[in-house]
Amino acid sequence: MREFALEDRALVEGLLARERPDTSELTFTNLFIWRHAYGLRLGQVQGALCFFAWRSDPADSFLLPPLSAENAPAVIEAALKHLAENGHDAKLCRISTAQLERLGVTSERFAIEPDPDNWDYVYSVRDLVQLEGDKYHQKRNHIAQFRSEYDFEYRPLTPDLVAGCEEVQDLWCDEKHCDLYASLRAEARAVKEALRNLERLSAVGGCILIQGKVEAFTLGEPLTDDTVTIHLEKANAAFHGLYQVINQQFLEHQWQDFAYVNRQQDVGVEGLRKAKLSYHPHHMVQKHIVRLKG
């Protein structure tokens, strides 16, 4: 096993392009920017590529779905035993229903339980661009109010705008007191990793500028043939409606050719769950936790 690194991009993206998993975790960008939080390590198990979240707290460790596994159940069993033998919690996490079927993971061999806090919210791109109908009335009002108060410009995220994005992230962290919460510190580090490696990753971004200054930014990339995933989205909360605007503008300018947008999970945070439900998901990517039986 070895630590996950930028140099793994070609290998990992090649396998992902062939298998096209439907979960937001499995893009190279997501794995790379969260590698420190995951304690991410790569390992070869019976010819398959395995991602181990090898965390300092063994109870928080887990395995992600393997790639290029000819006999996936045997690979998973061996990888979970390796975790257990090294004192870590032996569980496979963030595996979708489709991946369970594709990899042949069944309840005959494994204990499988739902993991709703990590289900991905998937929306119609057209719905989030057009915002038609009564259910999006409030979203349209937020955007209309923003447009009436501010002259803004949407621009693709290019290297010259990265410093401005970092300022938005730093402001967000000051307001949320990131220094007090491990999860927010980890997120802040992931955001900075994405911004500082922008030209080395497959993800692309968009920004909202007000009076020439970046006040919101976002980053996403294709997940499957018809679905884009959003890795991150930050806005200056002083501008009412700005989150709604960056959400809508990024999809309109960058992702109109895709049917769906995966906006990831709510991790069990009630406020985040409420916000994600307010956009009326088209469907959820249900994920599970898998353990050895017995």
Beta strands, then each sheet from edge to edge (+ up, - down):
strand 1: 2-3
strand 2: 40-45
strand 3: 48-53
strand 4: 62-67
strand 5: 91-96
strand 6: 110-114
strand 7: 120-124
strand 8: 152-156
strand 9: 204-210
strand 10: 213-222
strand 11: 227-235
strand 12: 260-262
strand 13: 283-285
strand 14: 287-292
sheet 1: 1+ 2- 3+ 4-
sheet 2: 5+ 14- 6+
sheet 3: 8+ 9- 10+ 11- 12- 7+ 13-
end
